[in-house]
Amino acid sequence: MSQAWRRLARKTSALGLTGTLAIFVGSIFVVSTPTPALAAVTKQFSYTCTGSMLSSTGGTISVGLSAPDSVTAGTTFDLTVKVPELTLATAPTAATTLQVNATLTPTPGSIQDPGVKTGANVTTSATVPAKDVVYKVSVPTGSTGKVSVKPGQLVLSLLSPSTTTTTCTTTSTEVLDVTIGTGGGGGTDDVVAYDCDLASGGGDADYPADVDMKVVMTPPTSATANADATITWTGTIQSTGEQLKAPTGFPTTSPKMFVTIKASGAGAPSTATGEATLGTVTIGQNITLPTSVSIKVKPTTTGTVSLTAGDLAFGTSASSPTIKCLAPTTGLKAYTFQVSSASSSPSSTPTSSSPKPTKTSTATVTVTPSSKKSKTPKAGADTGAGGEAGPDGRMFILTGTALVGAAAVGGLVMRRRNATRG
């Protein structure tokens, strides 16, 4: 037995040393592994423009394409078109906006939101400020290698008058390559491209605006049917789009932000809205979003609830806001949580609210002495039937003492053997 125990002790010690070494090496590996940087890759392309919209010196422009340096298959990423500063042949007579329609071909993949994007705001000056516009690129599931984006025709125009337009083409055969890997470049599908405008439809130099916002939702860790589940919503405005500014007439006293999310599954309502009070608002300046917004969703059955970003509203009322920001209907990141059945505490004894009548009866009881005799030795104390009740605690005490003694003897033997070998 002592040899078996010693073998077990040696194996346990060896495993313990091996596990300690593995943890130590793993710790060194984790500490030494660099954190992926939020980097991006940008490439410039030369375009030749025709038409009467730009001045004679603006016939050739350089447009940049920018994307994350790494993306993940099965997700979307932001492809930024960097439109440079432009010089118009004739200054507009009223404020307007630049419209950008870029043809882009990703391989593999597709553009999720092709078409016209709103560019820079144009005043009555002939100079159009530089402005980025963003397209969403979908990367097919299972793709490997890289996504190659080839630029095509670029159409620039003024919203008003709509007849002021120019068509730009590139003769470059180069492409923008984006590696399909771990997606460490920040082009994640939790960035929502909101289309923001004044709810009244009035004119403002800062609207309409394409606002890119990183949305993160934290679902509850536990939820039950027919009970409110709280979701924490946070939003961070990105630099890839336009900023969210307070227009003329925006309420500066107790303005609020109203956040809507979309839900499906487990009998949850299709939409749910939460609100939070904004901080100090200055007309014409960027609106600072609240740290977080709490939204309650009440599922009615067990199952999985899926959540995606919905529309936003700013003002004093969700029904009649000053600013309305519409979320896209596709390409949104989904958050899920599980709903279990409501727990109940069953009663061990059924109860009744109405008292029961008490039944009284009379009986005659005759007490007969027990005929059972104790098996205690003669003249000894009568201990009853304890001897037939099975082993008591003394057996466990004796057994434990024997085991402790055996362990002590074994330890002495192993010590003597070690001393002899020494």
C-alpha positions, 0 to 999 in steps of 0.5 A: 500500500505504501508503494502505491501511495508513493507512486500516486504522490509522485504522479500527483506532484509531477502533474502539479509541476507540469500544470504550474509550468503550463500556467507560467508559460501561458501567462508569458504568452498572453502578456507578450502577445500584442493587442491588435491595433485599430489600423486602416489602409488607404489608397489614392486614385486619380480621376478625370472629370468632365462637365461644366460643374468644376472649374478648369483647374479641377478637371483632375482630382485625387480620391482616397479609398480607406478600409480596415486593414483586416476584416472577418468573413461573414461580416460587413465593413466600412469603405470610406470614399475621401472626396477632396476639396473641390472648386466649382466653376460657378458659386451656387446662389443658395446653400446646398449639399454635394451628392456623391455616387461612387461605383465600387466593385469588391471581390469577393463581396458586395456593396450593401448600400449602393447609390447616392450619398450626401457629401459636404455642405456647400454655401454660396462660395465656389469652394466645396469642403473635403468630406468623406462618404461611407459605403458598407461592404459585405464579406461572404461567409467562408471567404479567405485571402482578401477583398479587392475593391476596384473603383469605378465611375464617380458622379458628383452633383449639387442637390440644388440645382440638380442639373449641376453635375460632373462625371469622373472616371479613373484609368487606374488598374489598381485595387484596394486590398483588405485582408480577411483575417481576425477583423482587428481593423475596427470595421465591425458591423456594430457601427450603424449608419444613421440617416438623420434629418429634421423631423419638421423638414425645415432647412438647416446647413447641418442636415440631412446628415449621415451619422456613423454610430457604434452601438453596443447593447448589453442584454440581461444575463437572466430573464424570465417570461412575463417579466421586464428584461433590462437592456443597456444601450450605448452609442459612440459617434464615429469620425467616419461620418458627419457629426450630430449638431443641435439645429436652430430651434432645438430645445436647450431645456431638458432635451432628451434622447429616445432610443428604439431597439427592435426585438423578435422571439420569445413573444417579445414586442417588435420594438421597445423605446428608452429615454435619457436626458441630454447634458448641456446643449449649445445650438450649432455645436455637437450633441453629446450622447448620454453615457447609456440608455436603459430599455425594458423588453417584456418577453411572454414565452420562453426562448431566445430574444434577438435585438438589433438597433432601431431609430433614434429621436432627439427633442422633448417628445418621442412622438414629435422630436426635433431630430429623427435618425433612421437606422438601416433595415439590414446589415445590423449586428444582433444581440441575443439573450435567453428567456426561461420560465417563471420560477414558482415555489410549490407548497408542501401542504395544501392550504384552504382559505375557509376553516374546517369544522372541528370534529369531537369524539370520545373514546376509551383507551386501555393502556397495556404494559409492553411485553418486550424485554430488554436483552441487557445482561442480568443485574445490569442497567436496562438500556432498552433496545439500543443493541438492536439499533445497529452500529453507533458512533463508536464504530466510526471513531475506532475506524478513524483512529485505526486509519490515522494510526496506519497513516502515521506508521506509513509515514515513519516507514517512509521516513526511515527508508529515506534516512537509510538511503541518505 
